[in-house]
C-alpha cells in the first residue's frame, strides 16, 4: 500500500490506518476530477465521515 496512513490523523499526531481514498475537492460527477490522482488523499473512515458531513451538510443530501 503506497499511502497506508490517514493524512488528517497524522496532522493531529495520531497514527491511524487509512481505509478510504478521499477526493480532496469534491468531484460532483466530473470524471476528470474523480480520476485525478492529485485530488486523492488517504483517510480513515472517521475522518472521511467528518469531512463529508462538514462539506455536504450530512449524508444523503442532494
Secondary structure, DSSP 4 states (H G I P E B T S, - for coil): ----B-HHHHHTT---B--EEEESS--TT-HHHHH-GGGEEEE-HHHHHHHHHHHHSSTT--
